[in-house]
Amino acid sequence: MPFVRPADTHSRDAERRRLEEQSYGMRNWRLWGPYLGDRQWGTVREDYSENGNAWTHFPHEQARSVAYRWGEDGLAGISDECQRLCLSLALWNGQDEILKERLFGLTGPQGTHGEDVKELYWHLDALPSHAYLRMLYKYPQAAFPYASLVEESRKRSRDEGEFELLDTGLFEDDRYFDVMIEYAKAAEADILMRVTATNRSAEPAELHLLPQLFFANHWSWRENHPKPSMRNHGPNRVVAEHRMLGHYTFHLEDGADVLFCENETNPRTRGQDPGEGVYKDGFHDRIVHGLEQAVRSDGPATKCAVWHRRILEPGESWTIRVRLVRGEPIIPPFAGFDAIVDARRGEADRFYSALQKDIPDADVRLVQRQALAGMIWNKQFYAIDVYRWLRGDPALPPPPTNRKRGRNSDWRHMNAADIISMPDKWEYPWFAAWDLAFHCVTFAMIDSAFAKDQLLLLSSEAYMHPNGQIPAYEWNFGDANPPVQAWGAWRVYQIEKEQNGVGDRSFLEQIFHKLLLNFAWWVNRKDNQGRNVFQGGFLGLDNIGVFDRSRPLPMGGYLDQTDGTAWMAMFALNMMRISLELALEDNAFEDIASKFFEHFLYIAQAINDIGERGVGLWSESDKFFHDVLNLPDGSMRELKLRSMVGLTPLFAVETLEPDMLKRLPNFSRRLHLFLSRRPDLAGLVARWDEPGIGERRLLSLLRGHRMKRLLLRVLDPAEFLSDHGIRSLSRYHADNPYVFESDGARIDVGYEPGESRTEMFGGNSNWRGPIWFPMNFLIVEALDRFHDYYGRDFLVECPTASGQFRTLHDIADDIAERLTRLFTRDADGRRPIYGDCEKLQSDPHFAGLVLFHEYFHGDTGKGLGASHQTGWTGLVANLMARRRASNG
């Protein structure tokens, strides 16, 4: 992929220089990164059960003793880019029943609201080259309450809030340690790890710190596979040898014990005699249970730990250091160690200072920086060979036969071994295709090369199905997520072009050809009647609808989906816009742009026009878009539910500049010929003969009047507009639930601003009112596009019935402001995301710590769902940059 050299002002910045060296192939700064998973247990990849129940097949209780097949996990860990060698931290407070080597949480069946990590940790800082990484883990001094977290959560109903770690009382009187973990690179394969623990309590407390170095287990699954090894090599030095990774030296400080064991399954977990071997749980058995025979004092082995222990006085801080370097040892290894770590932190300060130079508010800068840090920390090595996973491994008994016809069995071509941006490495330690498109738009702010690589990855031959489908997510690769990859590619291209003055056309053309295949898949597989009305299914919107759209309808028939149809209209416009950009240098793309232009108009006709069907997706009586149920007897019913589904037509909007039409005469000629032949289609989407500001032309599913009618509801506080963004379900349904009745069955859908109280859609039923970042972000962008066409004379009342009229751009700014206020301190110094939790709101040891949740309470803004899903919620970083631009 060609690299666009950044401006000279950037080349003097150390981090920008590293990114430049990476892109030119001069040095591989991404060789090591935060690629270690937060959770590998309970994942689909490790599920070899007969019934496909991943949570129960490989629970947390087995994680310390059973070797993983497809990846590794660890606390605050890093690894090389192929996850052969891993470095992480283990902790023990002298009280826990388990050595703390990884994060704990509830499985989907255990929690009342789905899976949920039960730990306190924050990703505070990170550079995109991973030359500096910093995170904070808060470790209680009493025994970690594994059992009580599970039991109390089981007792709670869906009407009660989550039972969190802070609710156990373990952090009262500050009886915990703050454990700060930092990584810094002296070179691309010279890693400095610094751990600083502080006793926050008023009493002395015992703490054990164990940096762990271990090889991922690749040898137990194949016969005669070479096994790596590590062993002592002189005082305070361990040497690790791997046939592909090479030779690494692990430097240790004085005064620590070095323990060795194997990263292999303890036969005891299989009811077998462990004999005299040392296994994956050796450090746990040695430290927690005092079993000296569980470890060795030297190798050869595949896992080692550096065991530090100390009693910390009240308020005392304690720092330990290790250094991992490729090749020969560094002598002396700790000379200037802290200076290097501090220098990298200073380079991170300068990198973000340049990025945030126009943001005066310190709290806004803090939130944006932590959002970007969370994006970087949630990168993960992801490996799966579906064919081998289904078939089983030569060195092990074959898996159950029915696996060959079960989950993902029609994705045998898929073979992944890559670094991928995850929504959240604990609750979602697997990629999700539509999430990733949003991630890339945020990554483009700091590392456009990585963003482009990510978008290309999921459309590569190793991932994309031969039929053109992009894999959705690990639990079901064949599910349908909204087709936002073209939007993501175009936005990444635009952001990079704005940064560097020129866009990467090679990237744009490469991904465009792959997306042509995906567009064809959608048209051929998801248009049930060939009418340009789409039935996408799940589409990521979980519990927002009347039915579970991933399953056959209980009464038969099918749904004409407003969102499926609108997403395809948006897809067509995105592909048209990319075609036009490519056509500026290659006129062969003009014809392709014309085809997408025409396809968009046909979709626009289908979503707007009733025609012979008698029922359209736009309800003239309700002034809103709805799904339409097509019943087996041929009858049709509008599902008059006011949800985010009905707002998706806003997303399909594009403007055409007069200069572009002049530069592309073939496209312009064909466009006008088509519109002159089909004025009925032109009239559906815009007043084509009435150009907007600057002679722009508008392509949209909504003409001005209909758009205003839709915005009347969007901007109404009694419906969609919250103090913290746009709700996913209208608040109108709080007092007026939507009721569907058929053959004696009744389904009620009411507004629920927090977690959903129904189990209809499984453990993660959570979309009946909360605020959801990706959809809000697309609404903001759509309003900007409409403003480009209509200009400052086009005013809309906002909020509805307030008497205040604003431009569409100002309304977009207002929504963006509401979203960013979720995280920043208000006039009382409180962050809405933390609700009424006083510890998080006012404790000085929690000040400046921000979490980025999966979604947010529709009335209060409290963070809900996955607590570390910086993924699409990381878009707040883009919105904060937008605030800067708007203020400017």
N, C-alpha and C positions, 0 to 999 in steps of 0.2 A: 504494500500500500504506500503510495507516494506521500512524503511528509511535506507539509507547508511550513517553512521556517518562520518562527514567530518574529514579532517586531524586535528591533535591536534592544529596546528597553527591557524586554523579557530575557534576552540571551545573557544578560549580566546577572540574572537571578539564579541562584544555585539549583533550585528545584526545576525551573524552566530549562536549565541546561541539561539536567538529568533526563527530563522528558524528551528533549531534542536528541540526546545520545541514544535513548531507547528507540525512538522512531527511525533514526538513521541506521540502527543496527550496530552502533559502535560499542554499546555496553548493554547488558541485560539487567537493568535495575529491578525488573519485575521477577527475576529469578526466585526471590524470596518475598513472601507477602502474607497477609492475614488469611491464608487460604484454608486453615484448619477449621473444620466444622464445630459449631457449638453443640450439636447433637447429631450423632450417627445412629444411635439406638432408636428403634421405633420408626425407621424410615422404610419406604417401599423397597429400596435396594437390598436391605438386609433381611427382608421378609422371604423366607423359604417355607412358609406354612402352606397347608392344603387349602385353607379358606381365605387367604389373602388378608388376614387381619394383622397388619404390621405392628400396631401398638402392643398387642399381647404376645406376638411371636418373639419379639426382642425388646423386653422392658428395660427400664433403667437399672433394675436390680441385677441384671446380667452384664451390664456394660463394663464393669470393672474386671470381669473374669473371662469374658468371651471375646475372641478376636473378631474384628470386623472384616468383611469381605471387600467392600467397595469404597471405603474411605475411613478417615480417622476423625476423632474429635478430641477436644481438650479445652482447658480453661485458659482464656487469653492467649491462644496459641497462634503460631505461624508455621509455615512449611515451605518447601521448595515448590515450584510451579507444577510438578508432577506428583506431588505429595509422596515422595519416597522417604524423606527425613523430616521429622516434626519436632518442634520445640514448644513447650507449654509450661504451665505452672500447676503444681499441686499444693494444697494447704491442709493443715490439721491444727485444731485448737485444743487438743488434748481431751476433748469431750465427745466429738462426733463418732458415730458408729461406722462411718464410711470416710475414707480418705477423699478429700474434695479434689477430684481430678477433672470434673466436668460439671456443667450446669444441670440442675434438676428442675423438673416441672411436671405438671399433670398431663396425662394423655387425653386424647379426645373423649373417651368414655368416662374418665374420672372427673372431668370438670363439667360444671353445669353450663358453661358457655364455650366449650371446646378446649383444645389444648392451650396450655398457659405456663410459661416459664415462671418459676417461683424463686427468683434471685434478684439481688440489687446490684446492677452494674451499668456503667455508662461508657460509651465510646467518646472520648473527649477530643482527640486530635489525630490527624493522619495526613500524610502527604501522598499524592497519587503514585509516586514512585516507591512508596513504602520505606523511604529513607528515614522516616520518623513516624512512630505509632505510639499512642498513649491511651490507656483505658483505666477505669477505676472499678474495683470490686469491693463491696462491703460485706465482710465476713463476720457473722455473729460469734461471740465468745462462748456461748452455751451450745449444747448439742443441736445440730441442725434438725428442724422438726419435720423430717420426711413423712412420718406416719400421720402426724396431726394435720398437715397440709392436705393430705389425701382424704382423711376421714372427715374433717370439717367441711371440705368441699363437697363430699358426697352427701352430707346432711342438708346442704343449702338448696333451696328451690330456685327456679329461674326468676322469681320475683326479688331475690336477694342479690346483693353485690358479691363480687368475687372475694374469696378469703385469701388475702395476700400475706406475704412474709412479714410485712410491718404489723399486721393484725395479730401476730402471735405473741407480741410483747417482748421479743428477743432483743429489740433495739432500744428499749427503754433504758434511761440512764446512760445512754451511749455505750452500752456493753457490746462493742464490736471493734473490728479493725478496719481501717481504710487501707486497702492494698492497691497501690498505684503500680501498674506495669508499663514499662517503656521499652521500645525497641528503637535502635538507631543503627544505621549502616555506615561503616567506615569505607566500605566498597560494596559492590553488588553482592558479594558472597562473604562479607565480613560483618557479622551480626552481633551487636551489643545489646544484652538484655539487662535492664536495671529494675529491680523490684524494691519499692519502699513501702514498708508497713508502719502504720501509726496506731497506737492504742488510744482509742477515743474515750475509754472508760476512766473512772476515778480509782480503779483498783489495778494492781499488777495482773498480767494475763499471759498465759503461755501461747506461743505460736511456733509452728513448724512451717518453713518455706522450702519447697522442693522443685526447683527447675528440672524439667524432665526432657530428655532427648530420646527419641525412639524412631525406629524404622516402621513404616506402614507394612503390614503383613501381606506380602505378595507371594509368599513361598508355600503356604499351607494348602493352597487350592490346586496347585499343578504338580504333577510328578516331576521330580528331578529339577525343580526350579532353584537356581542359585540363591543362597541365603546370605544377606549382608551380616556384618558383625561390628561390634564395638568393644573396646577393652581399654584398661589403663595403659598409659604410655608415659611413664615418668610422673613426678609429683604434680598433682593438681591438673592433670591433663588426661583426657579420654580421646582416643582416635576412633572415628567411625569410617568404615570402608563399605562402599557400594559399587557394584560392577558398572553401573551407568552414571551414578552421581559423582563417583570418585572418592577422594580422600578428604575428610573434614577433621579438624581439631577442635575439641570442646575444652575451653580453658575455665578453670574453677578457682575460686578464692581459697585461701587457707582456712582451716578450721571446720571444714564440712566433711561429712562421710559420703562416700560414693557407693551407691547400691546398683546392682545389676540384676535383671531378670529377662525373660523372653516375652515378646509381644505375641503370645500364643494362648489359646484357650486352655483354661485349667480343666483337666478331665473330671475333676470333682463336680463340675456343673452338669456333667452328663451321667453322673452316678458311677463314675469309674475311679479307680485308684490313681491318685496323682503321682505316686512313686516318689522319686527324689528330684523330680524336675522343678524348675522355677518358671512361673507363668505370669500372665498379664497382671494378675492381682497381687504379685509378690510384694510391691511396696505397701499396699494396703495391709497385707497380713503382717509385714514386718513392723510397721509404724503403729498401727491401731491395735494389733493383737500380740506384738512382741515376738513373732515367730522368726527367729534368725535364719532358720533353714529355708525360708521362703525366698531369700535373695542370695546373691553371691557378692563377694567383695571384688571380683574381677570378671572379665568376660572370658571367652567370647559370649556375647549376648546381643539382644536387639533392642534393649530398653535400659536406660540408666537414669538415675535421679541423684541430685546433689542435695543432701539432707542437712539443712540448717535449722537450729532450734534455739529458742531464747525466751526468757521471761521479759516482757516489756513493761516498764514502769508507766504509770498514768501519763498520757501525753507524749510518751517517748516514740521516736521514729527510728526505724532500723532499715538499712539498705543492704541488699546483697547484689552481686554482679556475676554474670557469666558471659563468655564470649565464644561464638561459634564462627570459625573461619575455614574457608576452603584451602586445602593445601597444607603447607608447612606451618608450624606454630609461630606465633608472634611473641617475641621476647623483648621486654616483659609485657605480658598481655594487658595489664591493667594500668599501665602508665598512660596518663592522659585520657583514661576511659570516660570519666565524668565530663571532661571538656568536650569530647566528641559528641556525647549525648546532648549536652547543653547547646552545642553549636547547631546540631540538627533541629533542635526545638526552636532556636533562633531563626533558622532558615524557614521553618514552618510559619513563624510569626511574619517574616517578610513576604512569604508567598501569599498568605491570606491578607496581609496589609495592602498589597498591591491590588488584589481582587476586590477588596472592600473599601478602597480609598474614597469612594463617594458616599459611604454609609456612615453618617455621623454618630448614630446611636450605638453605644457600646453593647447594650443588651441584644440588639438586633444582630450585630456582628457576632456575638457569642453564639446565638442560636443558629445562624447560618453556618458558622464554622463547625459546630457540632453536627449539624445535619450532613454536611459534606464528609465529616469524619466517619459518621455512621455508614454512609454509602461505601466508603473505602473498606471499613472493617467487615462489611457484609459480603465481600468477595469470598468465594469458596471454590476449592477444587471439587469438581463434580465428575464422577466416573460411573458409567454403566455400559455394559455390552449386553443388550437385551437378548440377543441370541444365546449367549453363554449363560445369562441369568436364568432364562427359561429352561435350558438344557441341563444345567448343573455343571459341576467341576469334576474333572477326571479323578482327583485325589479324594473325593468325598462321595458318599452315597447319593444316588440320583434323587432329585426333589420329587414331590408328588406328581403323578402323571397329569392330573387335571390342570396344573400350572400352564401346560403348553396351550391350553385353550382359554386361559384366564386373563388377568390384567395385562394389558399392553402386548398381548400375544401377536397382534398384527403389526408390531413395530420392530420386527426382528432385524431390520437394517440398521437400527440406531446403535451407534457406538461412540460414546462420549468419554473424553478424558481431558477436561478443559477447566479453565478458571472462568466462573460465571458469577455475575452479580445476583445475589439472592435477595428475596424480599426481607428475610430475617433468618439468620443461620441457626436459630433454635426452633422457632415455631414453623418456619418454612425453609428447611435446609435443602431446598431443591429449586430449580429455576421455574419461573412461571412466565410464559411467553409474552402476555400482554403487560404484566408488571414490568418486564425487562425493557420494553419500549419506553416507558416513563422513566425508568432508571437512567437510560442512556441520555435523555434530554437533560437530566441534572449532571451526569458525568461530563457532558460536553462542556460545561462551564470550566472544568478544571483539567480534563484529560480527554480531548476529542478523539484521539487515536484509540483509546480503550473503548469508548462509546461506539465507534464505527466497527471495531472488531466484534463487539458483542452482538450488534445487529446482524452482521454477516454470519455469525456462528450458527444461529438458529435456522438460517436459510441454506446452510451448507448441506451437502449430500449425506453427511453423517447424521444429520438431525431431520431435515425435511423429508416427509414421506414421499415415496415415488409418485404418489398421486397429487403432490403439491401442498399437502396440509403441513402446517408448522406445528410441532408438538406443543401441547398446551401446558402440562405440568405432570409431575411424576405419578400422582395417583391415577391419572388417566390421560395419557398422551393424546388420545384421540378425541378429547373433548374440544368444544369450540369456544375459544376466547375471542373477544372483540379484535378485529383485524386492524390493529393500530401500528403495525410495523412500518408501513409506508409513511404515516404521519411522523413517527419517531425518526425515521431516516431523513426526512425532509427537514425536520427541526434541528437535528444534529448538524446537517449540512449548513443550514442557515447560521447557526451559532458559531460554527468554526469559521465560516466566511466573514462574519462580523468581527471575529477576533483577529483574523489574519489578513483580511482584505481579499482573499481568494478562497473559493470552496474546492473541495476534493471531488472533482467530477468523475474520476475513476471509481471511487467508492460509490457514488450515486448511480452510475451506470451498472456497476456490478450487482448492487442489491436490487435495482429496478428489474433486471432480467429474472432474478429469483422470485420477486414479488409478482411478476406476471403469472408464474405457475400457481402461486397461492391464490391470486384473484380468480383464476380459472377454476380452482378447486371450489371456492365459495360459490361461484355461479352455477357449477355443475352439480354440487352436492347439497346446497342449502336453499335452493329455490324450488320448493315442492311442486309448484304448478307451472313453472316457467313464466311467471308473471312479473319478475323483478320485485317480488315481495318475499322476504327471507325468513327462514325459521332456524335461527342459529342455535337454539337450545339454551344451555346454561348461561353463556355469555358473561360470566363473572358476577352476575347480579344476585346470586344466592336467593335470599328470602324476600326479595322485594316484590315478587309477583304473587298471583293467586295460586299457581301450580308450580310444582317442581319441573322446570322446563328441561331438565336433563333426562327425564323419564317419560314414557308414553303417558298420555293424558288418561285419567281414570275413566272418562266417558267416551274415549276414542276421539278420532279426528286429529286436528293439528291447529297450531297457532300461527297466525300471521303476526310477526313480531315487529313492533315499531322500532325497537332498538336494533334488531338484526338488519332491518331494511335501512335504517339511518346510518349504521356503521358501514354498510356497503356503499351508500352514497358518499360518505366521507372517504372511504377507500378509493373510489373512482376519482374523486376530485384530487386526492393526494397523488395518485398515479398520473393524472393529467398534469398536475403542476410540476412533478419531477420530469415528465416527458418534455414539457415546454422548456425547462431549464436545459436539458440535454440537447434539445433541438436548436438552441442558440449556436451550437458549434457542429451539429450533425443534423441536417434537415430530414434525415430518415425518421426522426422521432416525431415530426409534425403529424404524420398520418396516425401514429399511435396515440398522440395527444387527442386527435379528433375522435378516435374510437372511444376513449375514456370520457370525453365531453358528451358524446351522444349517449353512452351507457348511463352516465349520471342523469341525463334528462329523462330517460326511460324509467329509472328508479324514482325520480321526482314525480313523474306522472303516476306511478303506482302508489306512492305513499299519500298523494294529495287527491287523486281522482277516484270517485266512487265507481263510475262506469257501470258496466253490466252487473257487477257483483252486488250492488245495492248498499254495501256497508264499506266505508273507508276507514283508514287508520286515523284520520283527523275527524274528531267529533265536533260538528258544527254547533250542537246544542251545549256541549261541555266546554268548547273552545280549548281542546286539549287533544294530544295524541294518545291513543290507546292501542293495546293488542286486540286482535279480533279472533275469536274462537270459531273454527270451522268444524261443525259437527257432522257425524257420519250420515245423517239424513239430509245433508245439503244446506241446512240452516246455518246462520251466522249470528254471533252475539258479540257486541262490544263489551270489553271488560273495562268499565269506566272507573279505573283505579288511577289516582293521580300520583304517579311515582316518577323517579328519575328516568325510567324508560321513556316517558313522554317528553323528556327534555333533550334526548339524544339527537333529534332532528336539527337542533341548533348547531351541532358540531360540523355538519356538512355545509361549509361555506368557503368560498374562495372568490377573490377579485382578480380580474384581468386588467393589466395596465395597458393603456393605449400604445405606449412605446413597444411593448412586447408584441402586440398585434401587428405593428408596422414591421418589426424585425422578422416576423414569421408569416409571410404572405400566404403560404399554402394553407396553414392552419386557419388563418383569418378568412380566407376565401371559402374553405369548406364549412367553417362555422356559420358564415352568413348564408350560404346556400341551404344548409340544413335548416336554419331558423326561418328562412323565407318559405321553405316547403312545409315546415311544421310549426307555425306560429302558436298552435295550441300548447306545445311543449314549452316554448319560450315564456308564454304568459303564466305558466304554472309556477315558475321559479323566480322571475323578476320582470320588471318592466324594462326589457332589453333595449328598447328604443329610447329610454330615458337614462342617460349615463349619470353616474354619481360624481362625487368630488374628483376633480382632475380627469374627467372623462373615463373614469374606471367603469368596468362592467362587473355585475354581480352574478355569481352562481350560488344559489342557496335553495334549500328545501322550503324556505319561508319568505314570502313577500313581506313587505313592511307592515301591513295591517295584521297579518296572522302572527308575525313575530311579536308585535306589541301585545296581542292577546295572550300569547304564551308568557311573555315577560310580566304581564299583569299578575300571574300566579307565582312566577319565579321570585318576584321581588316583594311579595306580600308576606309580612311577618306571621300572619295567621296561616300561611301555607308553607312555602319552601324557604323563605329567607330567615336565617337564624343570625344571631349576633356573631356567629363564628363561621358562617359560610352557608352553602345551599344544602338543605336536608335531602336525604334520599327518598323520603316519602312526605307527602303534604301533611302538615299538621291539621288540616281539615279533617283527616280521618281519625283524629283523637276522639272527637265527639260524634263522628259520622263514619263508622267503619264500613268498608266496602264489603258487601255480602253477595256471595255467589251460591245459588241453589240449583241443584240438578238431581233428579231422580231421588229425592228425599235426603240427599247429602247437602250439607251446608258448610261453606268455608268463609270465615271472617278474616278480613285484613284491616288491622287498625294501626294507627301511628304509635310507634314505640321508640322514643328518642335514644334509649340506650340499647342494651342487649335484648334480642327478641325473646319472648317468653314461649314460643312454640318450638317443638322438636320436629316439625314437619319436614324440614330440609336437613336434618342431621345435627351434629354437634356444633356446627359453626353457623347456625341460623342467626344472622346478625344485621340484616339490612332493612329494617322497617322504620327508619327515621334518622339514623346517625349521619354525620357529615363525612364525606368520603373524598379524599384529596384528588384522585385522578379525574373524576368527573367535574369537580369544581374547577380544576385547572383548565380543562377543555372548554368549560363555559366562559371563563375569563378570556381565553384566546379567541373564542368565537365572537364574543362581543367586540373585541378589538377589530376583527375582520369586518364585521358589519359597520363599525365606525369608519373604517377606511373608505367604505362606499358612501355612507349616508352623510358623514361629516358632522360638524358642530351644530347644524341647524335642526338635526333630528334629535328630539328630546323625548325622554321617557320618564314617567313619574317613578321616583325611587326614594324611599320605600313606597309601595302602593298605598294610596290614600293619604299620603303625607303632605301633598301639595308642593313637594320639591321635584323639580324637573331637571334631569341631568342628561349629558351626552352619554352614549354607549361606552365610550372610553372611560369616562369618569365612573360609570357604574362598574365597569371591570376593575378599576382601581379600588373601588369601595369593597367589592367582594374579596379581592386579593388582600386588602387591609384586614378584613374580618378574619381571614384564614391565618394570616401571620400573627394576629393577636392571640391565637390559641396558645402560643409558646412564650410570648414576651410578657414581662411583668406589667401589670396594670397599675393604676394610681395607688393602690394599696400594697403594691409589691407582690401580688399573687399571680401565678400562671394558671390560666383556665384548665390546662391539661391535667393538673394535679387535684382538681376538685377541692374537697374539704379535708384532704390529708395534711394535717398540720406539720408533720415531720418533713414532708417534701416541700411545703410552702414556706416554712419559717425557720427551720433549723439551720444555723449557720454552716454546718458541715455538709448540708445538701444544697447550699446556694450555688447557683450557676450550673446546676446539673439538669439537663433537658432530655426527655424521652420523646420519641417520635412514633406514635401509636398507629395502629392499622386504620382506625376510624375514631370518630369523636361524637360525644353525646349531642344530640340535636338541639338541646335547649341550654345546657350548661357549658358545653365544650370539653368536658372531661375526657381524657384519653381512654380508649377502650380497645379491646382486641389485642393483637400481638403488640407488646409494649416496646419492642425494638425494631419494628418494621419501618426502618428508615427508607426502604425501597421507594415506593411511590410517594410516601409522605415527605421524602427528601425534596420533593418539588417545592417545598417551602423555601429552599435556597434560591430557586429561580424567581419566586414571587418577591423575595426580599431584594433581589437584584432589580426586579421590575419597579419596586417602590423607589429605588434610587434613580432609575431612569425617568420615572414619571415626575419625581420631585425636581429632577434636573430640567 
